[in-house]
């Protein structure tokens, strides 16, 4: 047997292939890449890039949008009513001034008319101011639907419930009168009040007012 025979057990061992060069000190070590297949969590995408998990903006529920429109309509009606009461108060004040000019003493009938006109004008001005205040409240609630919280929600429910009660009283009075014109307006008022009351109470409305705000 010669030493050149590869099958010779007494010969030198066969030459080993050269080992790959080792990365010495100072070279960054490359960690093994973990496969992202079935069973591995996927990396979330970044917003704004194609394929990323973008946060969709929340939109107001349709019933709340309807209640918001009704609040603005009611505020317009309340402003018109306030202006009418102010106009009537101005007429009462003019009548009072005219009666005051005609009266010669406190026992004169014109004096009583003057006093009554002053009282009526004051009461009508107060009613007009109340109407303007309710109009401001209606507008404020409608505007705050976008960013308001539980305080706006509770105030809207109470406000809508009180409006519904007033509408029902007006409806019963209209039914007793038998006039169609005295029934249509209260019926609309009851419908508006019921929707304004129910919109923040249903699940979609509750979730809207309870949503996180950043």
C-alpha positions in Angstrom: 0.0 0.0 0.0 1.3 3.4 -0.9 0.7 6.6 1.0 -0.9 8.0 -2.1 -3.8 5.5 -2.0 -6.9 7.3 -0.6 -8.1 4.1 0.9 -4.9 3.5 2.9 -5.7 3.7 6.6 -2.1 4.4 7.5 -1.8 7.4 5.1 -2.2 11.1 6.0 -5.8 12.3 6.5 -7.4 13.8 3.5 -7.2 17.6 3.1 -10.1 19.5 4.7 -11.8 22.4 2.7 -10.8 25.8 4.0 -13.1 27.2 6.7 -15.1 30.4 5.9 -13.4 33.5 7.2 -14.7 34.5 10.7 -15.9 38.1 11.3 -13.5 39.4 13.8 -13.8 42.1 16.4 -15.2 45.3 15.0 -17.5 43.8 12.4 -21.2 44.0 13.0 -22.8 40.7 13.6 -25.7 39.9 11.4 -28.6 38.2 13.3 -30.4 35.4 11.6 -33.5 36.7 9.8 -36.6 35.2 11.4 -39.1 34.0 8.8 -42.4 35.7 8.8 -44.7 32.9 7.8 -47.7 31.3 9.3 -47.8 31.7 13.0 -45.4 34.7 13.2 -46.8 38.1 14.0 -46.7 40.5 11.0 -45.2 43.9 11.4 -47.8 46.7 11.4 -47.8 49.1 8.6 -47.2 52.8 9.0 -50.0 55.3 8.3 -49.8 57.1 5.1 -48.0 54.4 3.2 -49.7 52.1 0.7 -50.7 48.9 2.5 -50.3 50.4 6.0 -52.9 50.1 8.7 -54.4 53.6 8.5 -56.8 54.9 11.2 -60.1 55.8 9.6 -61.7 59.0 10.9 -64.8 58.5 13.0 -68.0 60.0 11.5 -71.1 61.2 13.4 -74.0 58.7 13.4 -76.9 59.6 11.1 -79.4 60.0 13.9 -77.2 62.5 15.6 -76.7 64.4 12.4 -80.5 64.6 12.0 -80.9 65.8 15.7 -78.2 68.4 15.0 -80.1 69.8 12.0 -83.3 69.8 14.0 -81.6 71.9 16.8 -80.5 74.5 14.2 -84.1 74.6 12.8 -85.6 75.0 16.3 -83.1 77.8 17.0 -84.2 79.6 13.9 -87.9 79.3 15.0 -87.0 80.5 18.5 -85.3 83.5 17.1 -88.3 84.4 14.9 -90.6 83.9 17.9 -88.4 86.2 20.0 -88.5 88.9 17.3 -92.3 88.6 17.1 -92.6 89.0 20.9 -90.3 92.0 20.8 -92.4 93.6 18.1 -95.6 93.0 20.1 -93.9 94.5 23.2 -93.0 97.6 21.2 -96.7 97.9 20.1 -97.8 97.6 23.8 -95.3 100.2 24.8 -96.5 102.6 22.1 -100.1 102.1 23.3 -99.0 102.7 26.9 -97.2 105.9 25.9 -100.3 107.1 23.9 -102.6 106.4 26.8 -100.2 108.2 29.2 -100.3 111.3 27.0 -104.1 111.3 27.0 -104.6 110.6 30.8 -105.0 113.6 33.0 -105.0 111.9 36.4 -104.3 108.5 38.0 -108.1 107.9 38.2 -108.4 108.4 34.4 -109.2 105.2 32.4 -106.3 106.1 30.2 -104.0 105.9 33.2 -105.0 102.3 33.8 -104.4 101.5 30.1 -101.0 103.1 30.4 -100.1 101.0 33.4 -101.4 97.8 31.9 -99.5 98.5 28.7 -96.2 99.0 30.6 -96.7 95.7 32.4 -97.6 93.9 29.2 -94.6 95.3 27.4 -92.3 94.2 30.2 -93.7 90.7 30.3 -93.4 90.4 26.5 -89.8 91.5 26.6 -89.0 88.8 29.2 -90.7 86.2 27.0 -88.6 87.4 24.0 -85.4 87.2 26.0 -86.3 83.6 27.1 -86.8 82.7 23.4 -83.5 84.2 22.5 -81.8 82.3 25.3 -83.3 79.0 24.2 -82.2 79.7 20.6 -78.6 80.3 21.9 -78.8 77.0 23.8 -80.1 75.1 20.7 -77.2 76.5 18.6 -74.6 75.7 21.3 -75.8 72.1 21.6 -75.8 71.6 17.8 -72.3 73.0 17.5 -70.9 71.0 20.4 -72.1 67.7 18.9 -68.7 67.4 17.1 -66.5 67.6 20.2 -68.8 67.5 23.2 -68.7 64.8 25.9 -71.2 63.5 28.4 -72.2 66.9 29.6 -73.5 67.9 26.1 -75.2 64.5 25.8 -77.1 64.8 29.1 -78.1 68.4 28.4 -79.4 67.5 25.0 -81.5 64.6 26.4 -83.0 66.9 29.1 -83.6 69.7 26.6 -85.2 67.4 24.0 -87.4 65.8 26.7 -88.7 69.2 27.9 -89.3 70.3 24.3 -91.3 67.1 23.7 -93.4 67.7 26.8 -94.2 71.3 25.7 -95.0 70.0 22.2 -97.4 67.4 23.6 -99.2 70.1 25.7 -99.5 72.3 22.5 -100.8 69.3 20.6 -103.5 68.5 23.1 -104.6 72.1 23.0 -104.7 72.0 19.2 -106.7 68.8 19.2 -109.3 70.4 21.5 -109.5 73.4 19.2 -110.1 71.2 16.2 -108.0 73.4 13.9 -105.6 71.7 11.6 -103.1 74.6 11.8 -103.1 74.2 15.5 -102.1 70.5 15.2 -99.4 70.5 12.5 -96.9 72.8 14.3 -97.1 71.0 17.7 -96.9 67.6 16.0 -93.7 68.7 14.2 -92.4 70.0 17.5 -93.0 66.7 19.2 -91.3 64.8 16.4 -88.2 67.1 16.6 -88.1 66.8 20.4 -88.4 63.0 20.3 -85.5 62.6 17.8 -83.3 65.0 19.8 -84.0 63.1 23.0 -83.4 59.6 21.4 -80.3 60.4 19.3 -77.9 60.7 22.3 -79.5 57.7 24.1 -79.2 55.0 21.5 -76.0 52.9 21.3 -74.5 54.8 18.4 -75.1 58.1 20.1 -73.7 56.9 23.4 -70.6 55.5 21.7 -70.1 58.8 19.8 -70.1 61.0 23.0 -67.9 58.4 24.8 -65.3 58.1 22.1 -61.6 59.0 23.0 -60.5 62.4 22.0 -56.8 63.2 21.2 
